[in-house]
Amino acid sequence: MSVLRVRKEPKRNVHNTMKKILLSIVLAVAAPFAWAQVSETTTTTTTTEGNGTITEYSPGSTIVLKETSGPRTYRFGKTVTYVTRSGKVLDEGVVRTRVKVGVPVRVHYVGTGDSMMVDRVILDED
């Protein structure tokens, strides 16, 4: 009569097999995150300058300048700084008396087309 012997696997091998399976599952879950691409968006804001003579002026709203290419309308941003050519900041009272039709100015603005927002008005006289 022949005897069939069943060999038992040692606990150590079962334990190692379980470790390998668990490690494979963890790696399968983590792999997509490891190779995920990072997306970054950069926004560039360009400040541009325009210059001319004021033909229309609505404080806090718009300013129209007669430029070499013709009239151009600018809207005011939330905060507008008024300065002289030398950089001296003008207070509200001085702005009321000095910024008017016929005065040559430069404006710093952001945007293009109909959305040119002025943040700085520079009087060409000190």
C-alpha positions in Angstrom: 0.0 0.0 0.0 1.3 3.4 -0.8 1.0 6.2 1.5 0.3 9.7 0.3 2.0 12.2 2.2 0.8 15.8 2.4 3.4 18.2 3.0 2.4 21.2 5.2 3.7 24.6 4.2 5.6 26.2 7.1 3.9 29.3 8.6 6.8 31.4 7.6 6.0 30.8 3.8 2.3 31.6 4.3 3.3 34.8 6.2 5.7 35.9 3.4 3.1 35.2 0.7 0.6 37.4 2.6 3.2 40.2 2.8 3.8 40.0 -0.9 0.1 40.2 -1.7 -0.5 43.1 0.7 2.5 45.0 -0.7 1.3 44.4 -4.3 -2.2 45.8 -3.4 -0.6 48.9 -1.7 1.6 49.6 -4.7 -1.3 49.2 -7.1 -3.3 51.8 -5.2 -0.4 54.2 -4.8 1.1 54.0 -8.3 -1.4 56.4 -10.0 -0.6 59.1 -7.4 3.2 58.6 -7.8 3.0 59.1 -11.6 0.3 61.8 -11.5 1.3 64.9 -13.4 1.2 68.2 -11.5 -0.6 71.0 -13.3 0.3 74.6 -12.6 -1.3 77.7 -14.0 0.6 81.0 -14.2 -1.2 84.3 -14.7 0.8 87.2 -16.0 -0.5 90.7 -15.5 1.1 93.3 -17.7 0.9 97.0 -16.9 0.9 99.2 -19.9 1.1 102.9 -20.3 -0.9 105.3 -22.4 -0.4 109.0 -22.8 -2.2 112.0 -24.2 -4.3 115.0 -23.3 -7.5 114.6 -21.3 -10.6 115.2 -23.4 -13.2 113.8 -21.0 -12.9 113.1 -17.3 -15.4 111.4 -14.9 -13.7 111.0 -11.5 -13.9 107.4 -10.3 -15.4 106.3 -13.6 -13.6 107.0 -16.9 -10.9 109.1 -18.5 -10.7 109.7 -22.3 -7.3 110.7 -23.7 -6.5 112.2 -27.1 -3.6 110.0 -28.1 -1.6 110.0 -31.3 -3.7 107.1 -32.6 -6.9 108.9 -31.7 -9.2 109.1 -28.6 -9.0 106.2 -26.1 -11.2 105.5 -23.2 -9.9 104.1 -19.9 -11.9 102.9 -16.9 -10.7 103.5 -13.4 -9.8 100.5 -11.1 -10.9 100.2 -7.5 -7.9 102.3 -6.4 -6.2 105.0 -8.5 -3.1 106.9 -7.5 -2.5 110.3 -8.9 1.1 111.5 -9.0 3.3 114.2 -10.5 6.0 113.4 -13.1 8.5 113.5 -10.2 6.5 110.9 -8.2 4.8 113.1 -5.6 1.5 111.6 -4.7 -1.4 114.1 -5.0 -4.1 114.4 -2.4 -7.8 114.5 -3.2 -8.1 118.3 -3.1 -5.2 118.8 -5.5 -6.6 116.1 -7.9 -9.9 118.0 -8.1 -8.2 121.2 -9.2 -5.4 119.9 -11.4 -6.9 116.9 -13.2 -9.2 118.3 -15.9 -9.8 118.5 -19.6 -6.8 119.8 -21.5 -4.1 118.5 -19.1 -1.5 116.1 -20.5 -1.2 112.8 -18.5 0.2 109.3 -18.7 -1.9 106.4 -17.3 -0.8 103.0 -16.2 -3.4 100.4 -17.0 -4.0 96.7 -16.9 -6.0 94.9 -19.6 -6.8 95.3 -23.3 -9.6 96.4 -25.5 -12.7 97.7 -23.6 -11.3 96.5 -20.2 -8.4 98.8 -19.7 -8.3 99.5 -16.0 -6.3 102.5 -14.8 -4.4 102.2 -11.5 -2.1 105.2 -11.8 -2.5 108.7 -13.4 0.7 110.7 -13.9 0.4 114.4 -14.5 3.1 115.5 -17.0 3.7 118.7 -15.0 5.2 118.9 -11.5 
